[in-house]
């Protein structure tokens, strides 16, 4: 064999060995998981079946679940106080239509739910606003926004100072834990 051919063959063999060594050292510690007596099979909400290796666990995450907390009827007509002017009434109804459209497409849109509570508050439907913000405070329990809105509603509109104090304390606690 000529020295050039020997060099090419040697380099080719080294490349093949390098690739094999790479595959050997980077392979998973164990082969693909196959169902065994000690494996756990889990069916997810979307119907996907997952087989977990022995000793594996599933951790729950804090993801809002639309079926976990009953949502108020966001499609219900606004209860607009008689003192609200015609112009404001029309603007509120137009905003409410848009809110319904958005929530139909995305029922877990936090900011739109909060805005719906604001629409009800501006319309003079304070109990309707309370219903929305109590829902958002339960559906998104780590956000202080709903608790701030409830604080204002209870303190200045519904005249329920004990509820206002409780909502304010919850909002402050959430903000304190978020800043740590």
Secondary structure, 3 states (H helix, E strand, C coil): CCHHHHHHHHHHHHHHHHHHHHHHHHCCCCCCCCCCCCCEEEECCCCCEEEECCCCCCCCCCCCCCCCCCCCCCCCCCCCCCCCCHHHHHHHHHHHHHHHHHHHHCCCCHHHHHHHHHHHHHHCCHHHHHHHHHHHHHHCCCCCHHHHHHHHHHHHHCCCHHHHHHHHHHHHHHHHHHCC
